[in-house]
Amino acid sequence: MIIVDTGFWVGLANRRDQNHSQCRAVLRHCTEPLITTYPVLVETIHLLFQRIGVSMTLAWFNTVQAEGFELFTLDASHLPRIGRLMQQYADLPMDLADASLVILAEHLGHGRIVSTDRRDFHTYRWKNHHPFHNLLAVD
């Protein structure tokens, strides 16, 4: 499974995004299931409403949903770890969506991700010392 961050979804949906062609290329060659979290979907839809409008965002959402992706659900047991992560990376700062992806990596036991956020996912560590491996080469 490949972890999906907000920037990948935004780049995929928005043809005017500077990462659009790279996101499409990654998706075309992807042979593994994609997985994300609710906080990432909330952040993505919020940004897409602003950038491409409601109707195009809903069309994107319907397409992505039909193609299929997995959704990891956070629960109350994750909240203490999320709080520690957000405190640890407060200088960036780490938001809830990013913290949820660190939790997801810890759950999956790997940090293979597609993200346009090179700085943060280069810095974050899952299980406190494992780096993420970003499959989206963004210049």
Rosetta constraint file for C-alpha pairs under 8 A:
AtomPair CA 1 CA 32 HARMONIC 5.52 0.50
AtomPair CA 1 CA 33 HARMONIC 4.94 0.50
AtomPair CA 1 CA 34 HARMONIC 5.58 0.50
AtomPair CA 1 CA 35 HARMONIC 6.44 0.50
AtomPair CA 1 CA 112 HARMONIC 7.99 0.50
AtomPair CA 2 CA 32 HARMONIC 6.64 0.50
AtomPair CA 2 CA 33 HARMONIC 6.32 0.50
AtomPair CA 2 CA 34 HARMONIC 4.88 0.50
AtomPair CA 2 CA 35 HARMONIC 6.00 0.50
AtomPair CA 2 CA 112 HARMONIC 5.70 0.50
AtomPair CA 2 CA 113 HARMONIC 5.58 0.50
AtomPair CA 2 CA 114 HARMONIC 7.18 0.50
AtomPair CA 3 CA 34 HARMONIC 6.04 0.50
AtomPair CA 3 CA 35 HARMONIC 5.04 0.50
AtomPair CA 3 CA 36 HARMONIC 5.78 0.50
AtomPair CA 3 CA 101 HARMONIC 7.35 0.50
AtomPair CA 3 CA 104 HARMONIC 7.83 0.50
AtomPair CA 3 CA 105 HARMONIC 7.56 0.50
AtomPair CA 3 CA 111 HARMONIC 7.43 0.50
AtomPair CA 3 CA 112 HARMONIC 6.15 0.50
AtomPair CA 3 CA 113 HARMONIC 4.44 0.50
AtomPair CA 3 CA 114 HARMONIC 6.33 0.50
AtomPair CA 4 CA 8 HARMONIC 6.61 0.50
AtomPair CA 4 CA 9 HARMONIC 7.49 0.50
AtomPair CA 4 CA 34 HARMONIC 6.49 0.50
AtomPair CA 4 CA 35 HARMONIC 5.94 0.50
AtomPair CA 4 CA 36 HARMONIC 5.20 0.50
AtomPair CA 4 CA 113 HARMONIC 5.78 0.50
AtomPair CA 4 CA 114 HARMONIC 5.23 0.50
AtomPair CA 4 CA 115 HARMONIC 6.63 0.50
AtomPair CA 5 CA 9 HARMONIC 6.92 0.50
AtomPair CA 5 CA 36 HARMONIC 6.94 0.50
AtomPair CA 5 CA 40 HARMONIC 6.39 0.50
AtomPair CA 5 CA 98 HARMONIC 7.68 0.50
AtomPair CA 5 CA 101 HARMONIC 7.49 0.50
AtomPair CA 5 CA 113 HARMONIC 7.23 0.50
AtomPair CA 5 CA 114 HARMONIC 6.20 0.50
AtomPair CA 5 CA 115 HARMONIC 5.13 0.50
AtomPair CA 5 CA 116 HARMONIC 7.85 0.50
AtomPair CA 6 CA 10 HARMONIC 6.17 0.50
AtomPair CA 6 CA 40 HARMONIC 5.50 0.50
AtomPair CA 6 CA 41 HARMONIC 7.17 0.50
AtomPair CA 6 CA 43 HARMONIC 6.70 0.50
AtomPair CA 6 CA 44 HARMONIC 5.26 0.50
AtomPair CA 6 CA 115 HARMONIC 7.09 0.50
AtomPair CA 7 CA 11 HARMONIC 5.90 0.50
AtomPair CA 7 CA 44 HARMONIC 7.66 0.50
AtomPair CA 7 CA 115 HARMONIC 5.59 0.50
AtomPair CA 7 CA 116 HARMONIC 5.05 0.50
AtomPair CA 7 CA 117 HARMONIC 6.75 0.50
AtomPair CA 8 CA 12 HARMONIC 6.03 0.50
AtomPair CA 8 CA 19 HARMONIC 7.96 0.50
AtomPair CA 8 CA 23 HARMONIC 6.07 0.50
AtomPair CA 8 CA 114 HARMONIC 6.19 0.50
AtomPair CA 8 CA 115 HARMONIC 5.25 0.50
AtomPair CA 8 CA 116 HARMONIC 6.02 0.50
AtomPair CA 9 CA 13 HARMONIC 6.17 0.50
AtomPair CA 9 CA 23 HARMONIC 8.00 0.50
AtomPair CA 9 CA 44 HARMONIC 6.67 0.50
AtomPair CA 10 CA 14 HARMONIC 5.91 0.50
AtomPair CA 10 CA 17 HARMONIC 7.59 0.50
AtomPair CA 10 CA 44 HARMONIC 6.27 0.50
AtomPair CA 10 CA 47 HARMONIC 7.47 0.50
AtomPair CA 10 CA 48 HARMONIC 6.52 0.50
AtomPair CA 11 CA 15 HARMONIC 7.27 0.50
AtomPair CA 11 CA 17 HARMONIC 5.41 0.50
AtomPair CA 11 CA 18 HARMONIC 7.24 0.50
AtomPair CA 11 CA 19 HARMONIC 5.20 0.50
AtomPair CA 11 CA 20 HARMONIC 4.48 0.50
AtomPair CA 11 CA 21 HARMONIC 8.00 0.50
AtomPair CA 11 CA 23 HARMONIC 6.02 0.50
AtomPair CA 12 CA 19 HARMONIC 7.69 0.50
AtomPair CA 12 CA 20 HARMONIC 5.23 0.50
AtomPair CA 12 CA 21 HARMONIC 7.75 0.50
AtomPair CA 12 CA 23 HARMONIC 5.33 0.50
AtomPair CA 12 CA 24 HARMONIC 5.90 0.50
AtomPair CA 13 CA 20 HARMONIC 7.49 0.50
AtomPair CA 13 CA 48 HARMONIC 7.80 0.50
AtomPair CA 13 CA 57 HARMONIC 7.62 0.50
AtomPair CA 13 CA 60 HARMONIC 6.20 0.50
AtomPair CA 14 CA 20 HARMONIC 6.58 0.50
AtomPair CA 14 CA 48 HARMONIC 7.65 0.50
AtomPair CA 14 CA 51 HARMONIC 7.56 0.50
AtomPair CA 14 CA 52 HARMONIC 6.60 0.50
AtomPair CA 15 CA 20 HARMONIC 5.70 0.50
AtomPair CA 16 CA 20 HARMONIC 7.03 0.50
AtomPair CA 19 CA 23 HARMONIC 6.08 0.50
AtomPair CA 19 CA 116 HARMONIC 7.45 0.50
AtomPair CA 19 CA 138 HARMONIC 7.34 0.50
AtomPair CA 20 CA 24 HARMONIC 6.18 0.50
AtomPair CA 21 CA 25 HARMONIC 6.12 0.50
AtomPair CA 22 CA 26 HARMONIC 6.23 0.50
AtomPair CA 22 CA 136 HARMONIC 7.26 0.50
AtomPair CA 22 CA 137 HARMONIC 7.78 0.50
AtomPair CA 22 CA 138 HARMONIC 7.57 0.50
AtomPair CA 23 CA 27 HARMONIC 6.25 0.50
AtomPair CA 23 CA 136 HARMONIC 7.24 0.50
AtomPair CA 24 CA 28 HARMONIC 6.07 0.50
AtomPair CA 25 CA 29 HARMONIC 6.34 0.50
AtomPair CA 26 CA 30 HARMONIC 5.94 0.50
AtomPair CA 26 CA 135 HARMONIC 7.96 0.50
AtomPair CA 26 CA 136 HARMONIC 6.90 0.50
AtomPair CA 33 CA 69 HARMONIC 6.29 0.50
AtomPair CA 33 CA 70 HARMONIC 7.28 0.50
AtomPair CA 34 CA 68 HARMONIC 7.93 0.50
AtomPair CA 34 CA 69 HARMONIC 5.00 0.50
AtomPair CA 34 CA 70 HARMONIC 6.09 0.50
AtomPair CA 35 CA 69 HARMONIC 5.62 0.50
AtomPair CA 35 CA 70 HARMONIC 4.45 0.50
AtomPair CA 35 CA 71 HARMONIC 5.56 0.50
AtomPair CA 35 CA 72 HARMONIC 6.86 0.50
AtomPair CA 36 CA 40 HARMONIC 6.65 0.50
AtomPair CA 36 CA 41 HARMONIC 7.60 0.50
AtomPair CA 36 CA 69 HARMONIC 7.67 0.50
AtomPair CA 36 CA 70 HARMONIC 6.47 0.50
AtomPair CA 36 CA 71 HARMONIC 5.20 0.50
AtomPair CA 36 CA 72 HARMONIC 6.05 0.50
AtomPair CA 36 CA 101 HARMONIC 7.29 0.50
AtomPair CA 36 CA 104 HARMONIC 7.95 0.50
AtomPair CA 37 CA 41 HARMONIC 6.50 0.50
AtomPair CA 37 CA 71 HARMONIC 5.38 0.50
AtomPair CA 37 CA 72 HARMONIC 5.05 0.50
AtomPair CA 37 CA 73 HARMONIC 6.31 0.50
AtomPair CA 37 CA 74 HARMONIC 7.64 0.50
AtomPair CA 37 CA 97 HARMONIC 7.55 0.50
AtomPair CA 37 CA 100 HARMONIC 6.63 0.50
AtomPair CA 37 CA 101 HARMONIC 7.03 0.50
AtomPair CA 37 CA 104 HARMONIC 7.87 0.50
AtomPair CA 38 CA 42 HARMONIC 6.14 0.50
AtomPair CA 38 CA 71 HARMONIC 7.07 0.50
AtomPair CA 38 CA 72 HARMONIC 7.40 0.50
AtomPair CA 38 CA 73 HARMONIC 6.88 0.50
AtomPair CA 38 CA 74 HARMONIC 7.99 0.50
AtomPair CA 38 CA 97 HARMONIC 7.96 0.50
AtomPair CA 39 CA 43 HARMONIC 6.17 0.50
AtomPair CA 39 CA 96 HARMONIC 6.53 0.50
AtomPair CA 39 CA 97 HARMONIC 4.70 0.50
AtomPair CA 39 CA 100 HARMONIC 6.99 0.50
AtomPair CA 40 CA 44 HARMONIC 5.98 0.50
AtomPair CA 40 CA 97 HARMONIC 4.92 0.50
AtomPair CA 40 CA 98 HARMONIC 7.67 0.50
AtomPair CA 40 CA 100 HARMONIC 7.90 0.50
AtomPair CA 41 CA 45 HARMONIC 6.04 0.50
AtomPair CA 42 CA 46 HARMONIC 6.14 0.50
AtomPair CA 43 CA 47 HARMONIC 6.25 0.50
AtomPair CA 43 CA 97 HARMONIC 7.20 0.50
AtomPair CA 44 CA 48 HARMONIC 6.05 0.50
AtomPair CA 45 CA 49 HARMONIC 5.98 0.50
AtomPair CA 45 CA 57 HARMONIC 6.78 0.50
AtomPair CA 46 CA 50 HARMONIC 6.71 0.50
AtomPair CA 47 CA 51 HARMONIC 6.21 0.50
AtomPair CA 48 CA 52 HARMONIC 5.46 0.50
AtomPair CA 48 CA 53 HARMONIC 6.52 0.50
AtomPair CA 48 CA 54 HARMONIC 7.61 0.50
AtomPair CA 48 CA 57 HARMONIC 5.82 0.50
AtomPair CA 49 CA 53 HARMONIC 4.47 0.50
AtomPair CA 49 CA 54 HARMONIC 4.97 0.50
AtomPair CA 49 CA 57 HARMONIC 6.10 0.50
AtomPair CA 52 CA 56 HARMONIC 6.07 0.50
AtomPair CA 52 CA 57 HARMONIC 6.56 0.50
AtomPair CA 53 CA 57 HARMONIC 6.12 0.50
AtomPair CA 54 CA 58 HARMONIC 6.12 0.50
AtomPair CA 55 CA 59 HARMONIC 6.21 0.50
AtomPair CA 56 CA 60 HARMONIC 6.12 0.50
AtomPair CA 57 CA 61 HARMONIC 6.11 0.50
AtomPair CA 58 CA 62 HARMONIC 6.12 0.50
AtomPair CA 59 CA 63 HARMONIC 6.24 0.50
AtomPair CA 60 CA 64 HARMONIC 6.12 0.50
AtomPair CA 61 CA 65 HARMONIC 5.94 0.50
AtomPair CA 62 CA 66 HARMONIC 6.05 0.50
AtomPair CA 63 CA 67 HARMONIC 6.18 0.50
AtomPair CA 64 CA 68 HARMONIC 6.16 0.50
AtomPair CA 64 CA 69 HARMONIC 7.36 0.50
AtomPair CA 65 CA 69 HARMONIC 6.77 0.50
AtomPair CA 72 CA 104 HARMONIC 7.02 0.50
AtomPair CA 74 CA 78 HARMONIC 6.29 0.50
AtomPair CA 74 CA 100 HARMONIC 7.39 0.50
AtomPair CA 75 CA 79 HARMONIC 7.32 0.50
AtomPair CA 78 CA 82 HARMONIC 6.18 0.50
AtomPair CA 78 CA 103 HARMONIC 7.50 0.50
AtomPair CA 79 CA 83 HARMONIC 6.13 0.50
AtomPair CA 80 CA 84 HARMONIC 6.30 0.50
AtomPair CA 81 CA 85 HARMONIC 6.11 0.50
AtomPair CA 81 CA 103 HARMONIC 7.80 0.50
AtomPair CA 82 CA 86 HARMONIC 6.12 0.50
AtomPair CA 82 CA 96 HARMONIC 7.48 0.50
AtomPair CA 82 CA 99 HARMONIC 5.73 0.50
AtomPair CA 82 CA 100 HARMONIC 7.11 0.50
AtomPair CA 82 CA 103 HARMONIC 7.50 0.50
AtomPair CA 83 CA 87 HARMONIC 6.15 0.50
AtomPair CA 84 CA 88 HARMONIC 6.00 0.50
AtomPair CA 85 CA 89 HARMONIC 6.14 0.50
AtomPair CA 85 CA 94 HARMONIC 7.56 0.50
AtomPair CA 85 CA 99 HARMONIC 6.39 0.50
AtomPair CA 86 CA 90 HARMONIC 5.63 0.50
AtomPair CA 86 CA 93 HARMONIC 7.17 0.50
AtomPair CA 86 CA 94 HARMONIC 5.25 0.50
AtomPair CA 86 CA 95 HARMONIC 6.72 0.50
AtomPair CA 86 CA 96 HARMONIC 7.64 0.50
AtomPair CA 86 CA 99 HARMONIC 6.71 0.50
AtomPair CA 89 CA 93 HARMONIC 5.69 0.50
AtomPair CA 89 CA 94 HARMONIC 5.51 0.50
AtomPair CA 89 CA 124 HARMONIC 7.82 0.50
AtomPair CA 90 CA 94 HARMONIC 5.93 0.50
AtomPair CA 92 CA 120 HARMONIC 7.28 0.50
AtomPair CA 94 CA 98 HARMONIC 6.13 0.50
AtomPair CA 94 CA 99 HARMONIC 6.56 0.50
AtomPair CA 94 CA 120 HARMONIC 7.97 0.50
AtomPair CA 95 CA 99 HARMONIC 6.24 0.50
AtomPair CA 96 CA 100 HARMONIC 6.02 0.50
AtomPair CA 97 CA 101 HARMONIC 6.54 0.50
AtomPair CA 98 CA 102 HARMONIC 6.51 0.50
AtomPair CA 99 CA 103 HARMONIC 6.36 0.50
AtomPair CA 100 CA 104 HARMONIC 6.16 0.50
AtomPair CA 101 CA 105 HARMONIC 6.11 0.50
AtomPair CA 102 CA 106 HARMONIC 6.23 0.50
AtomPair CA 102 CA 111 HARMONIC 7.98 0.50
AtomPair CA 102 CA 124 HARMONIC 7.70 0.50
AtomPair CA 102 CA 125 HARMONIC 7.39 0.50
AtomPair CA 102 CA 126 HARMONIC 5.46 0.50
AtomPair CA 103 CA 107 HARMONIC 6.20 0.50
AtomPair CA 103 CA 126 HARMONIC 7.40 0.50
AtomPair CA 104 CA 108 HARMONIC 6.12 0.50
AtomPair CA 105 CA 109 HARMONIC 5.74 0.50
AtomPair CA 105 CA 110 HARMONIC 5.28 0.50
AtomPair CA 105 CA 111 HARMONIC 5.11 0.50
AtomPair CA 105 CA 112 HARMONIC 7.88 0.50
AtomPair CA 105 CA 126 HARMONIC 6.30 0.50
AtomPair CA 106 CA 110 HARMONIC 6.78 0.50
AtomPair CA 106 CA 111 HARMONIC 7.85 0.50
AtomPair CA 106 CA 126 HARMONIC 5.76 0.50
AtomPair CA 106 CA 127 HARMONIC 6.02 0.50
AtomPair CA 110 CA 132 HARMONIC 7.73 0.50
AtomPair CA 111 CA 126 HARMONIC 7.15 0.50
AtomPair CA 111 CA 130 HARMONIC 7.62 0.50
AtomPair CA 111 CA 131 HARMONIC 6.75 0.50
AtomPair CA 111 CA 132 HARMONIC 4.39 0.50
AtomPair CA 111 CA 133 HARMONIC 5.72 0.50
AtomPair CA 111 CA 134 HARMONIC 7.98 0.50
AtomPair CA 112 CA 132 HARMONIC 6.01 0.50
AtomPair CA 112 CA 133 HARMONIC 4.80 0.50
AtomPair CA 112 CA 134 HARMONIC 5.98 0.50
AtomPair CA 112 CA 135 HARMONIC 6.72 0.50
AtomPair CA 113 CA 132 HARMONIC 6.82 0.50
AtomPair CA 113 CA 133 HARMONIC 6.09 0.50
AtomPair CA 113 CA 134 HARMONIC 4.88 0.50
AtomPair CA 113 CA 135 HARMONIC 5.92 0.50
AtomPair CA 113 CA 136 HARMONIC 7.70 0.50
AtomPair CA 114 CA 134 HARMONIC 5.40 0.50
AtomPair CA 114 CA 135 HARMONIC 5.24 0.50
AtomPair CA 114 CA 136 HARMONIC 5.07 0.50
AtomPair CA 115 CA 121 HARMONIC 7.68 0.50
AtomPair CA 115 CA 134 HARMONIC 6.44 0.50
AtomPair CA 115 CA 135 HARMONIC 7.72 0.50
AtomPair CA 115 CA 136 HARMONIC 6.15 0.50
AtomPair CA 116 CA 136 HARMONIC 6.96 0.50
AtomPair CA 116 CA 138 HARMONIC 6.32 0.50
AtomPair CA 117 CA 121 HARMONIC 6.25 0.50
AtomPair CA 118 CA 122 HARMONIC 5.73 0.50
AtomPair CA 118 CA 134 HARMONIC 7.88 0.50
AtomPair CA 118 CA 138 HARMONIC 7.51 0.50
AtomPair CA 119 CA 123 HARMONIC 6.30 0.50
AtomPair CA 120 CA 124 HARMONIC 6.01 0.50
AtomPair CA 121 CA 125 HARMONIC 7.94 0.50
AtomPair CA 121 CA 131 HARMONIC 7.97 0.50
AtomPair CA 121 CA 132 HARMONIC 6.15 0.50
AtomPair CA 121 CA 134 HARMONIC 7.54 0.50
AtomPair CA 122 CA 131 HARMONIC 7.00 0.50
AtomPair CA 122 CA 132 HARMONIC 6.52 0.50
AtomPair CA 123 CA 131 HARMONIC 7.56 0.50
AtomPair CA 124 CA 131 HARMONIC 6.63 0.50
AtomPair CA 124 CA 132 HARMONIC 7.09 0.50
AtomPair CA 125 CA 129 HARMONIC 5.12 0.50
AtomPair CA 125 CA 130 HARMONIC 5.03 0.50
AtomPair CA 125 CA 131 HARMONIC 4.84 0.50
AtomPair CA 125 CA 132 HARMONIC 6.62 0.50
AtomPair CA 126 CA 130 HARMONIC 5.17 0.50
AtomPair CA 126 CA 131 HARMONIC 6.52 0.50
AtomPair CA 126 CA 132 HARMONIC 7.38 0.50
